[in-house]
Amino acid sequence: MALQTTFTGRNITIPDRFKEHVDSKSEKIAQLADKGQRLEIKVSSESSHRRADTTMTVELTVVGRGKVIRSEAQSDDKFAAFETAFNKLLERLRRARDRKKNRARSNGQHSPSVGE
């Protein structure tokens, strides 16, 4: 099942190349997101008055029937920020899936003890 993906840019126009990059990675999120139906991507560009550079913030949110799972990362480059946030999101999705499996296993199903 493909995720519905929405892009929001704050102080930035999101280029097609970035959207294509996200779309190529979203299949992995769809596999791990149990009942994830929507992927929200927010890209913000903030200029610091103290420094000459601009910080890119990428927020990824998976919204479904279960819990909302979110990650965020900052970098000078939106692609680097996306990769960091993407990896954090995958880890959180894996953890949520594993917790759900463990809960299902302990609810009435036989779980082998150490001596078996």
N, C-alpha and C positions, 0 to 999 in steps of 0.2 A: 504494500500500500504506500503510495507516494504521499509525502507530507505537503500540506498547503504551506507555502513559504511567503512571508511578507517582509518587505524591506522598508526600513525607515531611516532617513538620513537627517542628522542634525548638523547644521552648518556645513553640509557637504552634499554633493550630488554623487550617488552611488553609480559607478561605471558598470557597463554590461559585463566587462571582463571579470569584475569582482562577483557579480551575480552568477555568472557561469561557473566560477570557481566554487562558490557555495553550493550550487546545484549538483556539481560533480561529487561533493562530499556528503550531501544530505541523504543519500541512500544508506550510508552507514548509520546515521541517526535513526532513520526509519526502521532499520533492523533491530536496533536496541530499544527504541521507545516502544513500550508495551502497547499503549493505546494512544500514542501521540498522534494528534491530528493536525497540529499546526506548529510551524517553526517560525518564530519571530526573530528577525535580525535588526538590531539598531546599531548604526554606525554614527559616532559623534566625533567631530573635530573640534578640539579646544586649543586655542592659542594661549600660552602662558605669557603674562606680561613680564614675568621675571626672566624667562628664557626666550631665546629667539625661535626655538623650534615649536612644532605643533604636535600635540599628542592625539593619537587616534584611539578611541575606545570602541570596542565591539562587544555587544551584549547578545547572547544567544538564549532564547527561551523556548522550551518545548512545552506546549499546552495540550493537554488531552483530558481524558475522563479521570485520570488518576491525579497524582501530584504534579505540580508545575516544577520543572527542573530548569535551572538557570545557571549560566556562567558568564563571566565578564573578563576581559583582558585589555591591557593598554600597551601601545607601542608607538613608535614613530611611523610605522607602516601599517596600513589597514589589513594587509594580507598576513603579516606576522601576528598582529593582534587577533585576527580570526583563527589562525592555527592554534594559538595558545588557548583561546576560549573554546575552540572545537575539541581539543584534547581534554580539557577540564570537563566539558559537557559529556563526552563519551565515558569518562571515568565515573561520573555521577550517574549516568544512565545504567552502566554496568552494575554499580553498587546497588541501585534501586532494584534492578532485575534479580540480582543474587539474593537480596533481602526477601523479595517476594517468593523466590524459589524455596528458600530456607523456611519461611513461614508456612508455605504449602506443605512442605515435607514434615514439619513438626505438628501440623494440625491433623491428627488422626492417622496419618500414614506411618508405617513402620520405618523407623530410622535405626540402622544397626548401631549397636553399642560398640565400645572399644574391643571387647573380648570376642566379638562374633567374626 
